[in-house]
Amino acid sequence: MRKWLGLGEGYMDEEKKRRLRRRVRIALVLFPFVIAIPVLGGLFAGFYLTTLLSESSRILYPLLFSTIGLAISIVIIYFLAKKVSSV
């Protein structure tokens, strides 16, 4: 009976395993930045728009744009994770 090694590692040669581990490490370093940049960009854009329009509700646009930035970053990370996991 075969022991399950996850991600098909039992069927990969050492070079492919090394490449996959390297890709995963790079992804784990980059993913927080991929999340933070659109969220903070949306937050700053919302504050700028609020100041520009002189709105009375100062939290509506920053909250809206940072949420949109979060949704965009989730979509980007989904596609990047698919790309990273394919060997």
N, C-alpha and C positions, 0 to 999 in steps of 0.2 A: 504494500500500500504506500502511495506517495504522500510525502508531507507537503502541505500547501505552503508555498513561500510568498504568496502575494505578488500582484502585478506581473505574473508570469515569469518571475525571476528564475525559477527552476529550469526554464527553457532558454534563457539568455546566456550568451557567452560573457566573459568578464568585461570586455570592452563596452558592450551595450549596457551592462549594469553600472559601470563607472560613468558613462555618459548620462544615464537616467538620474543617477544620484547628483551629478553636477547640475543638471537642469533643475532638479527639485530644489537644491540649495539656492541657486540663483533666483528662482521663483519666490522662495520664502523670504529672500531679502528684498525683492522688488515689489511684491504684492502690497505691503503697507503703504508704499509711496504711490502706487497706482490707485489706492483708495483715498489717501489723504489729499492728493493734488486736486481731483475734481470736487471733493467735498469742501475743502478750504477755498478753492476758486469760486465755487457757488456761493459760499458764505460771504466772501469779500465783494462779489458782484451784487449780491443782495443788499449789503450795506451801502454800496455805492449808489445803487438804484434808489434806495430809500432816501439817501441824502439828496440825490439829484431831483427827486420828485417831491421832496419835503412832505413825506407821508407822516400821518400821526401815529400809525402803528409801525413801530420801528423793527419789529421782529418778524413780520409776515414774509417779506421778500427774502431775507436771509435764510429763514427756515425752508421756504419753498425751493430756492435755488440750491441749497446744500442737499436737500432730499433728492432733487433731480441729479445732482452730481454723484450722490451715493448710488442711485439706480444705474447711472452710466458706468460707474466704476465696477459694479457687480457684473454687468454685461461684459465689460472688457476682461475682467478676471476670469469669467466663465470660459471665454474663448482662449485666453492665454493658458489656462489650466488644461484645456483639451489639447492644445499645441504641445505643452510640456510633457504631458503623459503619453503622447504617442511616440513610440520608439522607432 
